[in-house]
Amino acid sequence: MSPRFKGKKKIPSVSKTAPSLPVLHPHAAGIDIGAREIYVAVPPDHDPKPVRAFATFTADLHALRDWLKTCGVTSVAMESTGVYWIPLFQILEAAGIEVCFARIEDMPYREGVFDLAVCTDVLEHVFDLHLSCTRLLAAVKPGGLVFVRVPYREDLSGYLATTCPYRYVHLRTFDEHGLRLLFERVFGCAVLETHLAGYMPYQNRLRVPAPFLGGQAVLPRVLSILRTLREEWHARLVRALYLPIEINAVIQTPGRPRLRPAEAGAEPGESRSGA
């Protein structure tokens, strides 16, 4: 928790009653795709454990497909950001499951329909950050909550290398100050909490260079030995030496965000309905 809010603010509870909406696709599933894990949710009456996590290896993707088929799922909705979705898309399409893609810029929801929105591993990929945040916040009720997870102080130079196999992966990175400037100054929200996570002993995440330890060669071996001796010491040392991989934020919406004239497709003073 950010020290600024520790002991001062309490995250408000969201409504426990969902709006009554018609079920258009009773055998649909939702998929959240990450680089290392994929989360899948089927309707609660289709399986005793309707939300499951799968790794991203080929065998795991086949297991995911088989589980969806067992649950009677005929269509899925999943993000198409980055490239991690492509192998799963090919496997599901070959299995006869309809795949519907979702882009945050084109979300079809009416304004103020959700109490809570979760946006993980998305904002670093989008072309238009302002429009994406506008669409996301507009779908949440005034005073609702948005959970955001983005990379923390990532080195983006690797994506410029000619050997990088992906055309678009991460286009930007974030830190505590950048998130607060974006959501508080630009959109008038309140950032209630920030939490750093994902401490891994990667060479490019070292807080300071460590040539005296042999850098990439010696330091990981030292940490590996320490982990076998005392797990708690290992965790503390990794946090001290390495930057976290991601930052999570809890954001409260103030009201309905408004599009800039250029994004709304109208000049200042013009109405979109008059087009």
C-alpha positions in Angstrom: 0.0 0.0 0.0 1.2 3.5 -0.8 2.4 5.3 2.4 0.4 8.3 1.3 -2.8 6.4 1.9 -1.8 3.9 4.6 -4.2 4.1 7.5 -6.1 7.1 5.9 -8.3 5.7 3.3 -10.4 2.6 3.1 -11.4 1.1 -0.3 -15.2 1.4 -0.6 -17.2 -1.7 -1.1 -19.0 -2.2 -4.4 -22.6 -3.1 -4.9 -23.4 -6.7 -4.4 -26.4 -6.6 -6.7 -25.6 -6.7 -10.5 -28.0 -5.0 -12.9 -30.6 -7.3 -14.5 -29.3 -7.8 -18.0 -30.4 -10.5 -20.6 -28.1 -13.4 -21.2 -27.3 -13.4 -24.9 -24.7 -16.1 -25.0 -25.3 -18.7 -22.2 -22.4 -20.9 -23.3 -19.7 -18.2 -23.5 -16.5 -18.0 -21.6 -14.1 -15.1 -20.9 -10.3 -15.3 -21.2 -7.7 -13.0 -19.8 -4.3 -13.6 -21.5 -1.0 -12.9 -19.9 2.6 -13.7 -20.8 2.9 -16.5 -18.2 -0.7 -17.3 -17.2 -4.1 -17.4 -18.8 -7.3 -17.0 -16.7 -10.5 -18.5 -18.0 -14.0 -18.1 -16.6 -17.1 -20.1 -17.7 -20.6 -19.6 -16.5 -21.0 -20.8 -12.8 -23.5 -23.5 -13.7 -21.1 -25.1 -16.2 -18.5 -26.3 -13.8 -17.9 -26.6 -10.0 -14.7 -24.5 -10.4 -15.8 -22.0 -13.1 -12.6 -19.9 -12.9 -9.2 -21.5 -13.7 -5.7 -20.6 -14.5 -3.5 -22.2 -17.2 0.1 -21.8 -18.1 1.1 -20.8 -21.7 2.8 -23.9 -22.9 1.2 -25.8 -25.8 0.1 -28.7 -23.5 -1.6 -26.3 -21.2 -3.4 -24.6 -24.1 -4.7 -27.9 -25.2 -5.9 -28.6 -21.7 -7.7 -25.3 -21.7 -9.4 -26.2 -24.9 -10.4 -29.6 -23.6 -11.9 -28.0 -20.5 -13.9 -25.6 -22.5 -15.3 -28.4 -24.6 -16.1 -30.4 -21.5 -18.0 -27.4 -20.1 -20.0 -27.0 -23.3 -18.6 -23.7 -24.2 -19.3 -22.6 -27.8 -17.8 -19.1 -27.8 -15.2 -17.1 -26.0 -14.3 -13.4 -25.6 -10.7 -12.5 -25.2 -8.3 -9.7 -25.6 -6.2 -9.3 -28.8 -3.5 -7.1 -27.3 0.1 -8.0 -28.0 0.8 -11.4 -29.5 0.2 -13.8 -26.6 -3.4 -14.5 -27.8 -2.3 -16.0 -31.2 -1.5 -19.6 -30.3 -4.6 -20.0 -28.2 -6.8 -18.4 -30.9 -5.5 -20.9 -33.5 -6.1 -23.9 -31.1 -9.7 -22.7 -30.2 -10.6 -21.9 -33.8 -9.4 -25.4 -34.9 -11.6 -26.9 -32.2 -14.7 -25.1 -33.6 -15.0 -22.6 -30.7 -16.0 -19.1 -31.9 -13.5 -16.5 -30.7 -14.6 -12.9 -30.2 -11.9 -10.3 -29.8 -12.2 -7.2 -27.6 -10.3 -3.9 -27.9 -10.5 -1.5 -25.0 -10.9 1.4 -27.5 -14.0 -0.2 -28.9 -15.8 -1.4 -25.8 -19.5 -1.5 -26.5 -20.8 -1.0 -23.0 -23.0 1.9 -22.1 -21.7 4.5 -19.7 -21.8 3.9 -16.0 -22.8 0.2 -16.1 -20.2 -1.4 -13.9 -19.3 -1.1 -10.2 -15.8 -2.5 -10.8 -13.5 -2.9 -13.8 -10.2 -4.9 -13.9 -7.6 -3.8 -16.5 -4.5 -5.9 -16.3 -1.6 -5.9 -18.8 -3.4 -3.8 -21.3 -2.5 -0.1 -21.1 1.2 -0.7 -22.0 0.0 -2.0 -25.4 -2.6 0.4 -26.6 -1.9 3.0 -29.3 -4.1 5.8 -27.8 -3.7 5.8 -24.0 -6.1 8.7 -23.4 -8.9 7.2 -25.4 -8.4 3.8 -23.9 -8.6 5.2 -20.3 -11.6 7.3 -21.3 -13.5 4.2 -22.5 -12.5 2.2 -19.5 -13.5 4.9 -16.9 -16.7 5.8 -18.8 -18.0 2.2 -18.4 -17.7 2.4 -14.6 -20.3 4.1 -12.3 -19.3 7.4 -10.5 -17.4 6.4 -7.4 -16.8 2.9 -8.8 -13.4 1.1 -8.7 -10.9 0.3 -11.4 -8.0 -2.1 -10.8 -5.0 -1.5 -13.1 -1.8 -3.5 -13.5 1.0 -2.2 -15.7 4.8 -2.7 -16.1 7.0 -0.9 -13.6 9.9 1.1 -15.0 10.5 -1.4 -17.8 13.4 -1.0 -20.2 11.7 -0.8 -23.6 14.9 -0.8 -25.7 14.6 -4.6 -26.3 11.5 -4.0 -28.3 13.4 -1.8 -30.8 15.9 -4.6 -31.6 15.6 -6.1 -35.1 15.7 -9.5 -33.5 12.5 -8.8 -31.4 9.9 -11.3 -32.9 6.9 -9.0 -32.2 5.9 -5.9 -34.0 4.0 -4.3 -31.1 4.4 -5.4 -27.5 5.0 -2.8 -24.8 4.8 0.8 -26.1 5.2 2.5 -22.7 6.0 1.9 -19.1 4.8 3.4 -15.8 5.7 4.2 -12.2 3.7 5.5 -9.2 4.0 9.2 -10.3 3.0 8.5 -13.9 -0.1 6.6 -12.8 -1.1 9.4 -10.4 -0.5 12.1 -13.0 -2.6 10.2 -15.6 -5.6 9.2 -13.5 -5.7 12.1 -11.0 -4.6 15.1 -13.0 -5.9 14.1 -16.4 -9.1 12.2 -15.5 -9.9 13.6 -12.0 -9.9 10.1 -10.3 -8.5 9.2 -6.9 -5.6 6.7 -6.8 -6.5 4.9 -3.5 -3.6 2.4 -3.5 -0.5 1.4 -5.4 1.3 -1.9 -4.8 4.6 -3.1 -6.4 4.9 -6.8 -7.2 6.8 -9.4 -9.2 10.3 -9.2 -7.7 12.5 -11.4 -9.9 16.3 -11.7 -10.0 16.6 -10.6 -13.7 19.8 -8.8 -14.7 18.1 -5.9 -16.4 16.0 -5.3 -13.2 19.0 -4.6 -10.9 18.5 -1.3 -9.0 22.3 -0.6 -9.4 25.0 -2.3 -11.4 26.8 -5.0 -9.5 30.1 -5.6 -11.3 31.8 -6.6 -8.0 29.5 -9.7 -7.9 30.1 -10.7 -11.4 26.7 -9.4 -12.4 24.7 -11.9 -14.4 27.1 -14.8 -13.7 27.7 -14.8 -9.9 24.7 -12.9 -8.3 22.0 -15.3 -9.5 24.0 -18.3 -8.1 24.4 -16.6 -4.8 20.7 -15.9 -4.6 19.9 -19.5 -5.6 22.1 -20.9 -2.8 20.6 -18.4 -0.3 17.1 -19.5 -1.3 17.8 -23.1 -0.4 19.2 -22.0 3.0 16.7 -19.3 4.1 13.7 -18.4 1.9 12.9 -15.3 3.9 16.4 -13.9 3.5 16.3 -14.6 -0.2 13.0 -12.7 -0.6 14.3 -9.7 1.3 17.5 -9.5 -0.7 15.7 -9.8 -4.0 13.5 -6.9 -3.1 16.5 -4.9 -2.0 18.5 -5.5 -5.2 15.9 -5.7 -7.9 13.1 -3.5 -9.2 9.6 -5.0 -9.2 8.2 -6.1 -12.6 4.7 -4.6 -12.2 2.7 -2.0 -10.3 -0.9 -2.4 -9.3 -3.3 0.5 -8.6 -6.7 0.9 -7.1 -8.5 3.8 -8.7 -11.8 5.4 -7.8 -13.8 7.2 -10.5 -15.2 10.7 -9.9 -17.8 10.8 -12.6 -18.2 10.5 -16.4 -15.0 11.3 -18.3 -15.5 13.3 -21.5 -13.8 12.7 -24.8 -11.6 15.3 -26.4 -13.2 16.8 -29.5 -10.8 15.1 -31.9 -11.5 11.6 -30.4 -15.3 12.3 -30.4 -15.1 12.9 -34.1 -16.3 16.5 -33.8 -14.8 20.0 -33.7 -15.1 22.0 -30.4 -18.7 23.1 -29.9 -20.1 20.6 -32.4 -22.4 17.7 -31.3 -21.7 14.2 -32.4 -25.4 13.5 -32.9 -25.5 16.3 -35.5 -23.0 14.5 -37.8 
